Amino acid sequence: MHRRRSNIEIIGDMLRVGTNGAGKTEIMYSANMSYSQLQKYLGMLISQGFIDRLEIGNPVVTYHLTERGAALLKSIDTILDVLDFRNDEQ
């Protein structure tokens, strides 16, 4: 039985993908989300300073985790472990 992911789980998945840098498509598919979800969450993560948008060419753009984003990801992982959400997925 599958349950819906929480906003925190979605954000955690996006931050994990951005650890090594990723484009929008990679984030969207790796975090298993729709394009509208991607736009909503990515905009919020960039505006809050958790992810940086880096232009590495024209039109190539990648998104990278910031130090602040890495700290948030660590906190999210701790919370998910404490709540034991990860064991539900296995």
Buried (B, 14 or more C-beta within 10 A) or exposed (E): EEEEBEEBBBBBBBBBBBEEBBEBEBBBEBBEBEEEBBEBBBEBBBEEEBBBEEEEEEEEEBBBBBEBBBEBBEEBBEEBEEEEBEEEEE
